[in-house]
C-alpha cells in the first residue's frame, strides 16, 4: 500500500492509558486564512476532551501545527498533530487497521434521541471522527466512508462544539478530570482567582 | 436605574417552556475582525444547546447579529440576540432580577471533579453565562461579578466548546432532542444522506 504512513503514525495511540478506545479527529476542508482560529479551537477541544490525535487533511498549515504543539508541550500529555494527508487515504488506512469512521453532521442520527452512541461503543473499535468545515463531499455520508453519521443535535452550530460534546459523552466526562502527564503548567482549580503550578524544568 | 433596558429585554426568557431555568450567554471581548466566525459559533452553540439568548457585550457587530438571527428565523425557536450592552451593566441588571452569573474559565472549579454544577443547580436561579475571548479583566473572578467560576476542564481549549459542554451537562442532554418551534427547516435525522422538511410558508 502506497500511503499507509499517516495511519501507522497513530498506531501508538490505539490503546491509551485508560484502556479505552482511541479517537483521532480528522478535520476536512480547512482554509488557512478563513478557518485558522476555528480549526485551532477544534484541535484544542479534541485534545482537551480526550482525543489522542488530530489530522488536518488535504492541506498544510504550519502556523496551526505550531500553535497546537505549543499547547501540548506546555500543558502536557501526548497529542499527535498530522497534516496534509489526503482524507480518503486517512480513512482507508484507519479502516485497514480495524478502526471505524464516525462522521459528525447535522443530518445524522441524533446523539440524544437515538441509540447511535451505544452502537458506536458496542463496536469496540478505535474511532476516526470526521468533521467538515465547509460543505463536505457526498461520499462522507456513504457506508464506504462513514460507519456512522452522528448529529450532535440536528440544529446548526459548530464543529468545535460538536467534537467537544461527542467526546464528552463518549468518555462519559472522565476526560475532564484526567491528569495530562509531562506538563510544564498545571492549573490549580479554585473558586476564585488564577493559580497555576509551573515546572521550570531545572 | 439608568441602564436596565438590556436585562429587561430578557425577562421573557426567564421561564422557558420546559419550566427549567433560563440561561443567557454573555460574550466579552469580541473583536469584529478577528473573532467573527468564532463568536458566531459561540452564539449558535448557545442557541442549539438550550440558551435563550446571547449578549455581545461592549461592542456592535451587525453582520454577526444578522447571521445569528438568520439561523434562528430559518431553524426556529426563540433566541434573543443583544449587543453593545456594557458587560457590567448586563451583570448588574441580571443580578437585580435575582439571577446569578457563572464565569467559564480554565482556572475555575472543575465541572467534572468538583460539585460546582450541583451547587449551581441548587441555586435554582437563572444564569448569565460569562465567556471571554481574550484575557478577561480580573474582576470577572470576583464575588461581586461571578457567583461561580467554572472550568470545563482545566486545559486550554475553546469558549465555544466550553459553552456547549456546560449547557449539555446543565440540561442533561435534553436540549439536543427538543423541537424548535416555528422552523422553516427541520432535519429528518437519518443513518445516511441528507433529508430536510421545508415549510415554504404558502
Interface residues (C-beta under 8 A of the other chain):
Chain A: X34 X35 X37 X38 X41 X42 X44 X45 X47 X48 X49 X71 X75 X106 X107 X108 X109 X110 X111 X112 X113 X114 X141 X142 X143 X146 X148 X149 X151 X152 X153 X154 X155 X156 X157 X158 X160 X161 X162 X163 X164 X165 X168 X169 X173 X174 X175 X176 X177 X180 X186 X187 X189 X190 X191 X192 X193 X194 X195 X196
Chain B: X34 X35 X37 X38 X41 X42 X44 X45 X47 X48 X49 X71 X75 X106 X107 X108 X109 X110 X111 X112 X113 X114 X141 X142 X143 X146 X148 X149 X151 X152 X153 X154 X155 X156 X157 X158 X160 X161 X162 X163 X164 X165 X168 X169 X173 X174 X175 X176 X177 X180 X186 X187 X189 X190 X191 X192 X193 X194 X195 X196
